[in-house]
Amino acid sequence: METPCSASRTTACAPIMGIFKTDPSKHVVVGNEMNCEICGHNLFFKRKGQINTAGLSFFELDWLNATANCVVCAQRGYVHWFLPTG
């Protein structure tokens, strides 16, 4: 079976694929298909990322910090952050 990485004829996503539980996929932002800001690739892994602040980290209350949605470029590993809305 051909994976999205082999379909794009790149082996660059093989080293980082092991840390994600799903195959990379396309990502849409405000109705537009997203491309990586660094390399222009269009396949991403999805994950959450914590937005740490100095104050809460000082008191070891990191779990109170906000969480952002992240997409990681399957070709270069560049992380694109999307802040929570609302």
Beta strands, then each sheet from edge to edge (+ up, - down):
strand 1: 28-29
strand 2: 32-33
strand 3: 44-50
strand 4: 67-73
strand 5: 79-82
sheet 1: 1+ 2-
sheet 2: 3+ 4- 5+
end
